[in-house]
Amino acid sequence: MSRTETQEAALEPELARTSASVRDYWDSHTLGFQYVSDPTIEPGTAEFFAHIRPWMNPYKFPWIMDRIERESARLRGKHLLEIGCGMGFDSLEFLKRGVRVTATDLTPNAVRMTQRHFEVEGVRAEDVRVENALGLSFPDETFDAVWSNGVLHATGDTRRAIAEARRVLKTGGRAIISHFYRKPSWMWTIHRLGRENIEYKEEDPPVNEFYTDDEILAMFEGFRIEEAAHEHHRALPAKRSGLKAALYHYGFKPAYNALPERLARKWAYKLSVTAVKE
Ligand SMILES: C[S@@+](CC[C@H](N)C(=O)[O-])C[C@H]1O[C@@H](n2cnc3c(N)ncnc32)[C@H](O)[C@@H]1O
């Protein structure tokens, strides 16, 4: 049995089925491919990663890069686990700043792309491998930090994924978990009204849970919360086309984006949490 199969087999049957559908979805939708505008570029080449880089999280959202810089300054020489690394852009930035990194993802395709990405960038990780956030194969108290961006609310059992992150952290270790989907928020309202996720062009991921801030913070049992920040407080361009997308684009988006910052921030659709294991 592969590690993924062993990890899946250890889950309750319903969660194992959910996790398998999450894996199938992400294995054919590795985050990054949707930004390719020139299909002649060979995936996995230096040119390919440079082509999609401006659209990836740390380069598109300055607060993510700021967080990587702040955390790297603390974690230089220490060991960070990334859960759900996608094509490895976040891990790459930690590696460049002297942090030791183990990068993991549920899907073999993401792991292959990350390995390739590190090769073309000439950086060396401690390990890059398939792991399921719901049942990590690392011993207790292995890492100084866990980084996960846009992942744990999409696993099928967010509470369990946070508990796993806590288990593999050393006492005093840092969990930096960004971009939980919030409710109430502008995205949650749009999502409910239109029964569509405006972020994805084609098929939506099988799981994307929305939580209130209190629900998210309550899942950080055994942690001291250091920061909980509202992010994405402005409406994004819609990835889809058609009537609903046009209503969103010409109606909701300009009206919402005209709101004063303080008000808009209340309706931000993502929450990022930095917490320390007690
Ligand atoms: C929205 S993408 C984010 C990728 C990356 N963090 C980024 O920001 O570019 C979600 C990622 O989470 C991974 N993922 C989903 N469920 C997972 C699980 N149970 N364990 C580990 N990774 C998971 C997916 O394979 C996918 O690569």
The ligand as a Tripos MOL2 file, in Angstrom:
@<TRIPOS>MOLECULE
LIG
   27    29     1     0     0
SMALL
NO_CHARGES

@<TRIPOS>ATOM
      1 C1         -6.1810   25.6390   -2.7880 C.3       1 LIG1
      2 S1         -4.8270   24.5280   -3.0090 S.3       1 LIG1
      3 C2         -3.5380   25.4390   -2.1580 C.3       1 LIG1
      4 C3         -2.1570   25.0210   -2.5910 C.3       1 LIG1
      5 C4         -1.0160   25.8590   -1.9820 C.3       1 LIG1
      6 N1         -1.0690   25.8930   -0.5460 N.3       1 LIG1
      7 C5         -1.0150   27.2650   -2.5410 C.2       1 LIG1
      8 O1         -1.3900   28.2060   -1.8360 O.co2     1 LIG1
      9 O2         -0.6400   27.4140   -3.7250 O.co2     1 LIG1
     10 C6         -5.2160   23.2430   -1.8440 C.3       1 LIG1
     11 C7         -4.1260   22.1830   -1.7170 C.3       1 LIG1
     12 O3         -4.4210   21.3820   -0.5610 O.3       1 LIG1
     13 C8         -4.1410   20.0340   -0.8420 C.3       1 LIG1
     14 N2         -4.9150   19.1940    0.0830 N.ar      1 LIG1
     15 C9         -6.2630   19.0340    0.1240 C.ar      1 LIG1
     16 N3         -6.5850   18.1550    1.0910 N.ar      1 LIG1
     17 C10        -5.4270   17.7720    1.6730 C.ar      1 LIG1
     18 C11        -5.1060   16.8660    2.7120 C.ar      1 LIG1
     19 N4         -6.0540   16.1680    3.3370 N.pl3     1 LIG1
     20 N5         -3.8140   16.7120    3.0460 N.ar      1 LIG1
     21 C12        -2.8310   17.3960    2.4090 C.ar      1 LIG1
     22 N6         -3.0660   18.2600    1.4040 N.ar      1 LIG1
     23 C13        -4.3590   18.4460    1.0400 C.ar      1 LIG1
     24 C14        -4.5340   19.8980   -2.3060 C.3       1 LIG1
     25 O4         -3.9650   18.7680   -2.9120 O.3       1 LIG1
     26 C15        -4.0620   21.2140   -2.8980 C.3       1 LIG1
     27 O5         -2.7380   21.1310   -3.3670 O.3       1 LIG1
@<TRIPOS>BOND
     1     1     2 1
     2     2     3 1
     3     2    10 1
     4     3     4 1
     5     4     5 1
     6     5     6 1
     7     5     7 1
     8     7     8 2
     9     7     9 1
    10    10    11 1
    11    11    12 1
    12    11    26 1
    13    12    13 1
    14    13    14 1
    15    13    24 1
    16    14    15 ar
    17    14    23 ar
    18    15    16 ar
    19    16    17 ar
    20    17    18 ar
    21    17    23 ar
    22    18    19 1
    23    18    20 ar
    24    20    21 ar
    25    21    22 ar
    26    22    23 ar
    27    24    25 1
    28    24    26 1
    29    26    27 1
@<TRIPOS>SUBSTRUCTURE
     1 LIG1         1 GROUP 0 **** ****
